[in-house]
Amino acid sequence: MNLINPKKLLLSKWTAVEPVEKQKHFLVTKVMLPETPDGRIEWIEIEAVYTKATAKLRWPELRDQAKWRRGWA
């Protein structure tokens, strides 16, 4: 399991284990903050480096090593 500090998510780099449509490298461009200050971060926006396409996903999904690797490998 990838250890991720939600405070360090913004601008972190990720590599998809199985690229989709030639999109392999991603950058976290937005962290959606919870409405309450004591709430947990649930959603992030990632941007493909090659195509600049964006996608919204739950940030705990980045912990799945079968799908994501931290950094650009």
KOLVO-905365 format. One line per field, with one value per residue (C-alpha): x, y, z. Coordinates in Angstrom, 2 decimals. Example, Ala and Ser with C-alpha at 12.3 -4.5 7.8 and 13.67 -1.06 7.14 Angstrom:
2
x <- (12.30, 13.67)
y <- (-4.50, -1.06)
z <- (7.80, 7.14)
***
This chain:
73
x <- (0.00, 1.32, 1.61, 0.14, -0.14, -3.23, -1.51, 1.19, -1.13, -1.18, 1.28, 2.36, 3.31, 1.79, 2.25, -0.60, 0.42, -1.75, -1.87, -5.19, -5.10, -1.35, -1.92, 0.56, 1.93, -0.35, -0.10, -2.51, -3.72, -6.53, -7.46, -11.14, -11.28, -14.14, -16.86, -16.03, -12.50, -12.40, -13.60, -11.41, -10.25, -12.09, -11.67, -8.77, -8.36, -5.54, -4.20, -2.51, 0.88, 0.77, -2.81, -3.71, -6.96, -8.34, -10.21, -11.76, -11.17, -11.22, -7.76, -7.61, -7.61, -3.98, -3.08, -3.83, -0.41, -2.05, -3.20, -0.82, 2.85, 4.11, 6.41, 7.12, 8.57)
y <- (0.00, 3.46, 5.71, 9.08, 12.18, 14.05, 17.37, 16.54, 15.42, 18.68, 18.57, 15.02, 12.80, 9.40, 6.65, 4.41, 0.75, 0.07, 3.12, 4.00, 5.75, 6.43, 8.25, 6.97, 9.92, 12.09, 15.11, 15.95, 19.43, 19.96, 18.68, 19.12, 20.19, 19.02, 21.45, 21.10, 21.76, 18.43, 16.45, 14.23, 14.88, 12.48, 13.74, 14.91, 15.98, 14.48, 15.69, 13.56, 15.02, 14.00, 14.98, 17.44, 15.49, 15.73, 13.21, 13.29, 10.36, 9.44, 10.01, 6.70, 4.95, 6.06, 3.59, 0.65, -0.47, -2.64, 0.58, 3.40, 3.99, 7.12, 9.25, 8.92, 5.52)
z <- (0.00, -0.91, 2.12, 1.22, 3.34, 2.10, 2.84, 0.28, -2.52, -4.48, -7.40, -6.56, -9.52, -10.31, -12.88, -13.97, -13.95, -17.01, -19.31, -20.93, -24.32, -23.99, -20.71, -18.17, -16.17, -14.06, -11.79, -8.96, -9.91, -7.44, -3.99, -3.17, 0.48, 2.70, 3.70, 7.39, 8.69, 10.54, 7.49, 5.38, 1.85, -0.45, -4.02, -6.15, -9.75, -11.77, -15.11, -17.72, -18.57, -22.24, -23.21, -20.40, -19.89, -16.36, -14.24, -10.80, -8.46, -4.80, -3.39, -1.45, -4.86, -5.24, -2.49, -4.78, -6.03, -8.67, -10.38, -9.31, -8.59, -6.88, -9.02, -12.72, -13.41)
***
